[in-house]
């Protein structure tokens, strides 16, 4: 009679969330009980092609499992990406990070290193999901998250759904200039940014407008925008991200939870 195996001998499933920008990579592993197993932040240097990106990011994830002694396996991986993402194809279509990342096959690149379900999403939308889950938008059904870092972009939560749009461009703010981190926000630029965001808020009718950006920008814009919102969409409150730079990582984790659940449901149906 052969040896009897038990679930206690099997590796434990974990969810993996990844958030990356042009210069920073964040990785977190969470077990089935919601406990953080490992959380690390790394600096990213130039990664001029898909191969180098895959080795760096995929390698960091694989190393995290190696440190655990291969006692765990990835049930799902979600990656928050800087720029326009095609979530169906798993491609970073237009990068707001390193310019060489335009067209980066995020999902395929990671799956070459790790055999697991992988999903890619826009990191501003991921940040909104994070704040909705346990931050400034917790308990709301309608919210805006606005990132003024690099190329300005917004994410929209409407009636409990994060909007993507026909071409995944919902929340794009092409009328806004890229703000210089070294300069304050005043004059015509302040008026322009306030006007665009007030119009967007009037259209969406959010409970909260979350502003993420440099202190020199947000500290000036926040009170001015709040004054305008009091007129055009009474009740909407301007807020900072409650989770700071952890918003997108938590949003990616929530996406990984959904991906894992869908995988389990598919297995039960087969």
C-alpha positions in Angstrom: 0.0 0.0 0.0 1.4 3.4 -1.0 2.2 6.3 1.3 -0.8 8.4 2.4 -0.4 12.1 1.7 -2.4 14.8 3.3 -3.0 18.5 2.6 -0.5 19.2 5.4 2.3 18.0 3.1 1.2 20.2 0.2 2.6 23.8 -0.4 0.3 26.5 0.8 -1.4 28.9 -1.7 -0.6 32.6 -1.6 -1.7 35.6 -3.5 0.9 37.8 -5.1 0.4 41.5 -5.7 2.9 43.6 -7.6 3.1 47.4 -8.2 5.8 49.0 -10.3 6.7 52.5 -11.5 9.6 53.8 -13.6 11.9 53.5 -10.5 10.2 51.3 -7.9 9.0 47.8 -7.6 6.7 46.6 -4.7 5.9 42.9 -4.1 3.7 41.4 -1.4 2.7 37.8 -0.7 -0.4 37.1 1.3 -1.6 33.7 2.6 -5.1 32.2 2.7 -5.8 33.9 6.1 -5.0 37.3 4.8 -1.7 37.5 6.6 1.3 39.2 4.9 4.0 36.6 4.4 6.5 38.8 2.7 6.5 42.5 1.6 9.5 44.1 -0.2 10.3 47.3 -2.1 13.1 47.4 -4.7 14.6 50.1 -6.8 14.4 49.6 -10.5 17.2 50.7 -12.8 16.9 50.9 -16.6 15.1 47.9 -18.1 15.3 48.6 -21.8 13.4 45.5 -23.1 10.8 42.9 -22.2 13.5 40.3 -21.4 15.3 42.5 -18.8 12.0 43.5 -17.3 10.8 39.9 -17.0 14.1 38.8 -15.4 14.0 41.6 -12.9 10.3 41.5 -11.9 9.7 37.8 -12.4 13.0 37.1 -10.6 12.0 39.1 -7.6 8.7 37.2 -7.3 10.5 33.8 -7.7 13.1 34.8 -5.1 10.3 35.6 -2.6 9.1 32.0 -3.0 12.6 30.7 -2.7 13.1 32.5 0.6 10.0 30.6 1.9 11.7 27.3 1.0 9.2 26.6 -1.8 6.6 25.9 0.9 4.1 28.0 -1.0 2.7 28.3 -4.5 1.1 31.3 -6.4 -2.6 30.9 -6.6 -2.9 34.2 -8.5 -0.7 37.2 -9.4 -1.9 40.7 -10.1 0.4 43.4 -11.4 -0.4 47.2 -11.2 1.3 48.9 -14.2 2.2 52.5 -14.9 0.1 53.5 -17.9 -2.6 52.3 -20.3 -3.2 48.6 -19.9 -5.2 46.2 -22.1 -6.3 43.7 -19.4 -7.6 41.1 -21.8 -4.3 40.9 -23.7 -2.2 41.5 -20.6 -0.2 44.3 -22.3 1.1 47.7 -21.0 0.0 49.5 -24.2 1.3 53.0 -23.3 3.8 53.3 -20.5 4.0 56.2 -18.0 7.1 54.6 -16.6 10.2 53.9 -18.6 9.3 54.7 -22.3 10.8 51.4 -23.5 7.9 49.6 -21.8 5.4 50.6 -24.4 3.8 47.4 -25.7 5.2 45.3 -22.8 3.6 41.9 -22.6 3.3 41.9 -18.8 1.3 38.7 -18.4 3.3 36.6 -20.9 6.6 37.8 -19.5 5.7 36.8 -15.9 4.3 33.5 -16.9 7.6 32.6 -18.6 9.0 32.6 -15.0 6.0 31.5 -12.9 3.3 29.0 -13.9 0.3 30.8 -12.3 -2.8 32.9 -13.4 -1.6 36.5 -14.0 -3.6 39.7 -14.6 -2.3 43.2 -15.4 -4.2 46.4 -14.5 -3.6 50.1 -14.6 -2.0 51.2 -11.3 -4.2 54.3 -10.9 -7.3 52.1 -11.2 -5.5 49.7 -8.8 -5.0 52.6 -6.4 -8.7 53.4 -6.5 -9.5 49.8 -5.8 -7.2 49.9 -2.8 -8.7 53.1 -1.4 -12.2 51.7 -2.0 -11.3 48.5 -0.1 -9.7 50.0 3.0 -9.0 53.7 2.5 -10.5 57.1 1.7 -13.2 55.6 -0.5 -14.2 52.8 1.9 -18.0 52.4 2.1 -18.7 54.5 -1.0 -20.1 53.6 -4.4 -18.9 56.6 -6.4 -15.4 58.0 -6.2 -12.6 59.6 -8.2 -8.9 58.9 -7.7 -6.7 61.5 -9.4 -2.9 61.0 -9.8 -1.0 64.2 -10.5 2.4 62.3 -10.6 3.9 62.2 -14.0 1.2 62.2 -16.7 -2.0 63.1 -14.9 -4.7 60.4 -14.8 -7.9 59.6 -13.0 -9.8 56.5 -12.2 -13.6 56.4 -11.8 -15.7 54.4 -9.5 -19.4 54.7 -10.5 -22.2 52.8 -8.8 -19.7 50.3 -7.4 -17.8 49.6 -10.6 -14.4 50.8 -11.6 -14.9 52.1 -15.1 -12.5 51.0 -17.9 -14.1 52.3 -21.1 -14.2 50.9 -24.7 -10.5 51.3 -25.2 -9.5 51.2 -21.5 -9.0 55.0 -21.5 -11.6 55.9 -18.9 -10.0 58.5 -16.6 -7.5 59.8 -19.1 -6.9 63.6 -18.7 -5.3 64.7 -22.0 -6.2 68.4 -21.3 -3.9 68.5 -18.3 -0.2 69.2 -18.5 2.4 67.1 -16.8 3.3 68.9 -13.6 6.9 69.7 -12.6 7.6 68.2 -9.2 10.0 71.0 -8.4 7.5 73.8 -9.1 4.4 74.9 -7.2 0.9 75.0 -8.7 -0.5 78.5 -9.3 -1.9 80.9 -11.8 -3.3 79.6 -15.1 -2.1 76.0 -14.4 -4.0 75.9 -11.1 -7.1 77.2 -12.8 -6.8 74.7 -15.6 -6.4 71.7 -13.3 -9.2 72.8 -11.1 -11.5 73.3 -14.0 -10.9 69.9 -15.6 -11.3 68.0 -12.3 -14.4 70.0 -11.3 -16.0 69.2 -14.7 -15.1 65.5 -14.3 -16.5 65.5 -10.7 -19.7 67.1 -11.9 -20.1 64.4 -14.5 -19.4 61.5 -12.1 -21.0 62.9 -8.9 -18.6 61.2 -6.5 -18.7 61.0 -2.7 -15.0 61.6 -2.5 -12.2 62.9 -4.8 -8.9 61.5 -3.8 -5.9 63.6 -4.8 -2.5 61.9 -5.1 0.6 64.0 -6.0 3.5 66.1 -4.8 2.8 68.0 -1.6 3.5 71.3 -3.4 0.7 70.5 -5.8 -1.9 68.8 -3.7 -1.7 71.2 -0.7 -2.6 74.1 -3.1 -5.1 72.3 -5.3 -7.1 70.6 -2.6 -8.7 73.6 -0.9 -9.3 75.4 -4.2 -10.9 72.3 -5.8 -13.0 71.7 -2.6 -14.4 75.3 -2.9 -15.5 74.7 -6.5 -16.9 71.2 -5.7 -19.1 72.8 -3.0 -20.8 74.7 -5.8 -20.9 72.1 -8.6 -21.3 68.8 -6.8 -22.3 69.5 -3.1 -21.3 66.8 -0.7 -18.2 65.6 -2.6 -15.1 65.8 -0.3 -11.5 66.2 -1.4 -9.2 63.8 0.4 -5.6 62.5 0.3 -5.0 58.7 -0.2 -5.4 57.1 3.2 -3.0 54.3 2.2 -0.3 56.4 0.7 1.9 54.6 -1.7 0.3 51.3 -0.7 -3.0 52.0 -2.5 -2.1 50.4 -5.8 -0.5 47.4 -4.1 -3.7 46.7 -2.1 -5.7 47.2 -5.3 -3.6 44.7 -7.1 -4.1 42.3 -4.2 -7.9 42.6 -4.5 -7.5 41.9 -8.3 -5.5 38.7 -7.4 -8.3 37.6 -5.0 -10.8 37.9 -7.8 -8.6 36.0 -10.2 -8.1 33.2 -7.7 -11.8 33.0 -7.0 -12.6 32.8 -10.7 -10.0 30.0 -11.1 -11.5 28.0 -8.2 -15.0 28.5 -9.6 -13.9 27.3 -13.0 -12.3 24.2 -11.5 -15.6 23.4 -9.6 -17.6 23.7 -12.8 -15.3 21.4 -14.9 
